[in-house]
Amino acid sequence: MIAANKKSPSPTTATGDFENHTNDANSPTSDSQRKADEIVEQVAKLVQAGHFVYQRRSGDFLVLKFGLSRWHKDLPELHALPRKLRGKQ
């Protein structure tokens, strides 16, 4: 019979082989997470403006609105889209 008052160790207090330091600024996941956050933020802005944004497997973007489409090869081009649409190239 297992005693009800015994608690198993919490995974957050465990030390040793299972430590994970992904919150470090120099961690390799922080750069990829930062880029993913930038993409999500820019796509959200365009969606709020009424665009449909698709990120393709190759990393490029397809932006659609009113039956028209624009292809953007990377994130900097996607960031430039609102300026191009306002006519401030």
C-alpha positions in Angstrom: 0.0 0.0 0.0 1.3 3.5 -0.8 1.1 6.1 1.9 -1.0 9.1 0.9 1.2 11.6 2.6 4.4 10.8 0.6 5.0 13.1 -2.3 7.1 12.5 -5.3 9.9 15.0 -6.0 8.8 17.9 -8.1 10.5 18.0 -11.6 11.3 21.7 -11.1 13.4 21.0 -8.0 15.3 18.1 -9.5 18.9 18.6 -10.3 21.4 16.7 -12.4 21.0 15.4 -15.9 17.6 16.9 -16.4 18.5 20.6 -15.9 17.4 22.8 -18.8 18.9 26.2 -19.3 16.9 27.5 -22.3 16.2 30.9 -20.7 19.8 31.9 -21.1 20.3 34.8 -23.5 23.2 32.9 -25.3 21.1 29.7 -25.7 20.6 28.6 -29.3 16.9 28.4 -28.8 16.6 32.1 -27.8 17.6 33.3 -31.3 15.1 31.0 -33.0 12.4 31.9 -30.5 13.1 35.6 -31.1 12.7 35.1 -34.8 9.5 33.1 -34.4 8.2 35.9 -32.2 9.0 38.5 -34.8 7.2 36.5 -37.5 4.1 36.1 -35.3 4.0 39.8 -34.4 4.3 40.9 -38.1 1.8 38.4 -39.3 -0.7 39.5 -36.6 -0.3 43.1 -37.7 -1.1 42.2 -41.3 -4.0 40.0 -40.3 -5.5 42.8 -38.3 -5.3 44.9 -41.5 -7.3 42.3 -43.4 -4.5 40.3 -45.1 -4.1 36.5 -45.2 -0.5 35.5 -44.6 0.9 32.1 -45.4 4.4 31.1 -44.4 5.7 28.4 -46.8 8.0 25.5 -45.9 10.9 27.3 -47.7 10.5 30.3 -45.3 9.1 32.7 -47.7 5.7 34.4 -47.3 2.6 34.7 -49.4 0.3 37.7 -48.5 -3.3 37.8 -50.0 -6.0 40.5 -49.9 -8.9 41.2 -52.2 -7.8 38.4 -54.5 -4.4 39.9 -55.0 -1.2 38.2 -53.8 2.3 39.3 -53.0 5.3 37.0 -52.5 8.0 38.0 -50.0 11.2 36.0 -49.8 12.0 36.7 -46.1 11.0 38.6 -42.9 12.6 41.9 -43.8 10.6 42.1 -47.0 7.5 41.2 -45.0 8.3 44.1 -42.6 8.5 46.5 -45.6 5.1 45.6 -46.9 3.0 48.2 -44.9 5.3 51.0 -46.2 5.0 49.7 -49.8 1.2 49.6 -49.5 1.1 53.2 -48.2 3.3 54.3 -51.1 6.4 55.2 -49.1 9.0 53.1 -50.8 
